[in-house]
């Protein structure tokens, strides 16, 4: 009987272990047909469900959400925008990221930003 309890406990603990993942969603709005008024800043909001990033980028004029991928490289999440067209437009982007384990850097295009949790 004790052996069944120990085996069951080991199975439950092993099954509950979270596997590494990266999930993302994107909302975007086209702001204009040229990129002259682009803002280089971005905002981050962190909560229990992950992080939200808001920024502007010059992307294909007919950008679709499938052209964005989020991949993990060590302790960095890399946001990659697939560019297919010469014609570019200015977009406002809101990207929600949820990842396990925690990441320490975010790379957008060729810019890498440190991500640090704020202690209360």
C-alpha positions as protocol buffer text, in pm:
chain_id: "A"
residue {
  index: 1
  type: UNK
  ca { x: 0 y: 0 z: 0 }
}
residue {
  index: 2
  type: UNK
  ca { x: 284 y: 242 z: 87 }
}
residue {
  index: 3
  type: UNK
  ca { x: 452 y: 165 z: -244 }
}
residue {
  index: 4
  type: UNK
  ca { x: 136 y: 255 z: -440 }
}
residue {
  index: 5
  type: UNK
  ca { x: 115 y: 587 z: -253 }
}
residue {
  index: 6
  type: UNK
  ca { x: 481 y: 671 z: -326 }
}
residue {
  index: 7
  type: UNK
  ca { x: 450 y: 582 z: -695 }
}
residue {
  index: 8
  type: UNK
  ca { x: 128 y: 785 z: -725 }
}
residue {
  index: 9
  type: UNK
  ca { x: 293 y: 1084 z: -559 }
}
residue {
  index: 10
  type: UNK
  ca { x: 592 y: 1068 z: -795 }
}
residue {
  index: 11
  type: UNK
  ca { x: 361 y: 1046 z: -1100 }
}
residue {
  index: 12
  type: UNK
  ca { x: 154 y: 1347 z: -986 }
}
residue {
  index: 13
  type: UNK
  ca { x: 460 y: 1562 z: -910 }
}
residue {
  index: 14
  type: UNK
  ca { x: 626 y: 1473 z: -1242 }
}
residue {
  index: 15
  type: UNK
  ca { x: 307 y: 1541 z: -1442 }
}
residue {
  index: 16
  type: UNK
  ca { x: 265 y: 1887 z: -1285 }
}
residue {
  index: 17
  type: UNK
  ca { x: 607 y: 2014 z: -1389 }
}
residue {
  index: 18
  type: UNK
  ca { x: 569 y: 2307 z: -1630 }
}
residue {
  index: 19
  type: UNK
  ca { x: 750 y: 2272 z: -1960 }
}
residue {
  index: 20
  type: UNK
  ca { x: 922 y: 2574 z: -2121 }
}
residue {
  index: 21
  type: UNK
  ca { x: 701 y: 2779 z: -2356 }
}
residue {
  index: 22
  type: UNK
  ca { x: 667 y: 3113 z: -2533 }
}
residue {
  index: 23
  type: UNK
  ca { x: 322 y: 3241 z: -2631 }
}
residue {
  index: 24
  type: UNK
  ca { x: 248 y: 3571 z: -2798 }
}
residue {
  index: 25
  type: UNK
  ca { x: -43 y: 3769 z: -2937 }
}
residue {
  index: 26
  type: UNK
  ca { x: -38 y: 4092 z: -3134 }
}
residue {
  index: 27
  type: UNK
  ca { x: -277 y: 4378 z: -3198 }
}
residue {
  index: 28
  type: UNK
  ca { x: -180 y: 4641 z: -3451 }
}
residue {
  index: 29
  type: UNK
  ca { x: -304 y: 4959 z: -3612 }
}
residue {
  index: 30
  type: UNK
  ca { x: -170 y: 5123 z: -3926 }
}
residue {
  index: 31
  type: UNK
  ca { x: -82 y: 5486 z: -3844 }
}
residue {
  index: 32
  type: UNK
  ca { x: 40 y: 5606 z: -4184 }
}
residue {
  index: 33
  type: UNK
  ca { x: 191 y: 5523 z: -4519 }
}
residue {
  index: 34
  type: UNK
  ca { x: 536 y: 5655 z: -4431 }
}
residue {
  index: 35
  type: UNK
  ca { x: 765 y: 5613 z: -4134 }
}
residue {
  index: 36
  type: UNK
  ca { x: 881 y: 5972 z: -4087 }
}
residue {
  index: 37
  type: UNK
  ca { x: 695 y: 6026 z: -3757 }
}
residue {
  index: 38
  type: UNK
  ca { x: 801 y: 5700 z: -3587 }
}
residue {
  index: 39
  type: UNK
  ca { x: 845 y: 5707 z: -3209 }
}
residue {
  index: 40
  type: UNK
  ca { x: 1145 y: 5508 z: -3082 }
}
residue {
  index: 41
  type: UNK
  ca { x: 1010 y: 5455 z: -2729 }
}
residue {
  index: 42
  type: UNK
  ca { x: 815 y: 5161 z: -2595 }
}
residue {
  index: 43
  type: UNK
  ca { x: 604 y: 5084 z: -2290 }
}
residue {
  index: 44
  type: UNK
  ca { x: 596 y: 4767 z: -2085 }
}
residue {
  index: 45
  type: UNK
  ca { x: 326 y: 4652 z: -1846 }
}
residue {
  index: 46
  type: UNK
  ca { x: 383 y: 4334 z: -1645 }
}
residue {
  index: 47
  type: UNK
  ca { x: 120 y: 4124 z: -1467 }
}
residue {
  index: 48
  type: UNK
  ca { x: 51 y: 3763 z: -1371 }
}
residue {
  index: 49
  type: UNK
  ca { x: -34 y: 3668 z: -1731 }
}
residue {
  index: 50
  type: UNK
  ca { x: 296 y: 3792 z: -1876 }
}
residue {
  index: 51
  type: UNK
  ca { x: 412 y: 4121 z: -2022 }
}
residue {
  index: 52
  type: UNK
  ca { x: 254 y: 4369 z: -2262 }
}
residue {
  index: 53
  type: UNK
  ca { x: 474 y: 4580 z: -2487 }
}
residue {
  index: 54
  type: UNK
  ca { x: 354 y: 4882 z: -2684 }
}
residue {
  index: 55
  type: UNK
  ca { x: 569 y: 5042 z: -2953 }
}
residue {
  index: 56
  type: UNK
  ca { x: 579 y: 5158 z: -3315 }
}
residue {
  index: 57
  type: UNK
  ca { x: 754 y: 4990 z: -3607 }
}
residue {
  index: 58
  type: UNK
  ca { x: 793 y: 5038 z: -3978 }
}
residue {
  index: 59
  type: UNK
  ca { x: 657 y: 4718 z: -4134 }
}
residue {
  index: 60
  type: UNK
  ca { x: 521 y: 4594 z: -4465 }
}
residue {
  index: 61
  type: UNK
  ca { x: 229 y: 4810 z: -4579 }
}
residue {
  index: 62
  type: UNK
  ca { x: 11 y: 4496 z: -4583 }
}
residue {
  index: 63
  type: UNK
  ca { x: 146 y: 4354 z: -4251 }
}
residue {
  index: 64
  type: UNK
  ca { x: -37 y: 4051 z: -4109 }
}
residue {
  index: 65
  type: UNK
  ca { x: -5 y: 3905 z: -3759 }
}
residue {
  index: 66
  type: UNK
  ca { x: 142 y: 3584 z: -3903 }
}
residue {
  index: 67
  type: UNK
  ca { x: 453 y: 3785 z: -3998 }
}
residue {
  index: 68
  type: UNK
  ca { x: 552 y: 3812 z: -3630 }
}
residue {
  index: 69
  type: UNK
  ca { x: 720 y: 3527 z: -3444 }
}
residue {
  index: 70
  type: UNK
  ca { x: 847 y: 3507 z: -3087 }
}
residue {
  index: 71
  type: UNK
  ca { x: 1129 y: 3262 z: -3018 }
}
residue {
  index: 72
  type: UNK
  ca { x: 1342 y: 3191 z: -2714 }
}
residue {
  index: 73
  type: UNK
  ca { x: 1720 y: 3201 z: -2741 }
}
residue {
  index: 74
  type: UNK
  ca { x: 1861 y: 3125 z: -2395 }
}
residue {
  index: 75
  type: UNK
  ca { x: 1728 y: 3389 z: -2155 }
}
residue {
  index: 76
  type: UNK
  ca { x: 1619 y: 3616 z: -2443 }
}
residue {
  index: 77
  type: UNK
  ca { x: 1288 y: 3638 z: -2628 }
}
residue {
  index: 78
  type: UNK
  ca { x: 1343 y: 3748 z: -2989 }
}
residue {
  index: 79
  type: UNK
  ca { x: 1058 y: 3916 z: -3177 }
}
residue {
  index: 80
  type: UNK
  ca { x: 1110 y: 3863 z: -3550 }
}
residue {
  index: 81
  type: UNK
  ca { x: 914 y: 4055 z: -3812 }
}
residue {
  index: 82
  type: UNK
  ca { x: 909 y: 3887 z: -4152 }
}
residue {
  index: 83
  type: UNK
  ca { x: 940 y: 4154 z: -4418 }
}
residue {
  index: 84
  type: UNK
  ca { x: 823 y: 4066 z: -4767 }
}
residue {
  index: 85
  type: UNK
  ca { x: 768 y: 4402 z: -4933 }
}
residue {
  index: 86
  type: UNK
  ca { x: 964 y: 4714 z: -5021 }
}
residue {
  index: 87
  type: UNK
  ca { x: 659 y: 4928 z: -4943 }
}
residue {
  index: 88
  type: UNK
  ca { x: 663 y: 5011 z: -4571 }
}
residue {
  index: 89
  type: UNK
  ca { x: 408 y: 5175 z: -4338 }
}
residue {
  index: 90
  type: UNK
  ca { x: 404 y: 5290 z: -3977 }
}
residue {
  index: 91
  type: UNK
  ca { x: 222 y: 5065 z: -3729 }
}
residue {
  index: 92
  type: UNK
  ca { x: 136 y: 5087 z: -3361 }
}
residue {
  index: 93
  type: UNK
  ca { x: 184 y: 4744 z: -3202 }
}
residue {
  index: 94
  type: UNK
  ca { x: 62 y: 4589 z: -2878 }
}
residue {
  index: 95
  type: UNK
  ca { x: 233 y: 4255 z: -2811 }
}
residue {
  index: 96
  type: UNK
  ca { x: 145 y: 4028 z: -2520 }
}
residue {
  index: 97
  type: UNK
  ca { x: 415 y: 3778 z: -2420 }
}
residue {
  index: 98
  type: UNK
  ca { x: 381 y: 3487 z: -2182 }
}
residue {
  index: 99
  type: UNK
  ca { x: 687 y: 3269 z: -2128 }
}
residue {
  index: 100
  type: UNK
  ca { x: 827 y: 3011 z: -1890 }
}
residue {
  index: 101
  type: UNK
  ca { x: 1091 y: 3015 z: -1757 }
}
residue {
  index: 102
  type: UNK
  ca { x: 1135 y: 3386 z: -1702 }
}
residue {
  index: 103
  type: UNK
  ca { x: 1337 y: 3574 z: -1961 }
}
residue {
  index: 104
  type: UNK
  ca { x: 1585 y: 3856 z: -1891 }
}
residue {
  index: 105
  type: UNK
  ca { x: 1615 y: 4021 z: -2232 }
}
residue {
  index: 106
  type: UNK
  ca { x: 1384 y: 4114 z: -2519 }
}
residue {
  index: 107
  type: UNK
  ca { x: 1520 y: 4163 z: -2871 }
}
residue {
  index: 108
  type: UNK
  ca { x: 1310 y: 4358 z: -3121 }
}
residue {
  index: 109
  type: UNK
  ca { x: 1472 y: 4373 z: -3464 }
}
residue {
  index: 110
  type: UNK
  ca { x: 1838 y: 4445 z: -3376 }
}
residue {
  index: 111
  type: UNK
  ca { x: 1772 y: 4616 z: -3040 }
}
residue {
  index: 112
  type: UNK
  ca { x: 1807 y: 4419 z: -2717 }
}
residue {
  index: 113
  type: UNK
  ca { x: 1648 y: 4548 z: -2395 }
}
residue {
  index: 114
  type: UNK
  ca { x: 1707 y: 4414 z: -2042 }
}
residue {
  index: 115
  type: UNK
  ca { x: 1387 y: 4302 z: -1870 }
}
residue {
  index: 116
  type: UNK
  ca { x: 1402 y: 4321 z: -1493 }
}
residue {
  index: 117
  type: UNK
  ca { x: 1132 y: 4241 z: -1243 }
}
residue {
  index: 118
  type: UNK
  ca { x: 1065 y: 4524 z: -1002 }
}
residue {
  index: 119
  type: UNK
  ca { x: 1068 y: 4423 z: -637 }
}
residue {
  index: 120
  type: UNK
  ca { x: 797 y: 4586 z: -422 }
}
